[in-house]
Amino acid sequence: MSAEDLEKYETEMELHLYREYRDVSRIFKYVVETDRRFYLCNQVDVKARTEQGDVFFEVSMSDAWVWDMYRPARFAKNVKVLTFKDVNVEELAKPDDDPKV
């Protein structure tokens, strides 16, 4: 497989992943972004923990979808992430929340 073939394959996979995200995003309530992954989920809990003076975050999610093109199954019932980096949680606006309506 040439470098060009690999790049074309990865571009197609990324496009497929984006389309899947677009299709499933409306069924989730939250977007969670960590330093390694991007998640959609319906329940999220973030707790700051301290161990030996270091602070880290424990992120627990239920009913989640993971943005990862190399993952064979992107839906997960429960996800737990431990990270020393920032965690961003946003509540998604539902189409009914559209201010133009």
Secondary structure, DSSP 8 states (H G I E B T S, - for coil): --HHHHHHHHHHHHHHHHHHHHHHGGG-SEEEE-SS-EEEEEEEEEEEEEETTEEEEEEEEEEEEE--TT-S--EEEEEEEEESS--EEEE---GGG-TT-
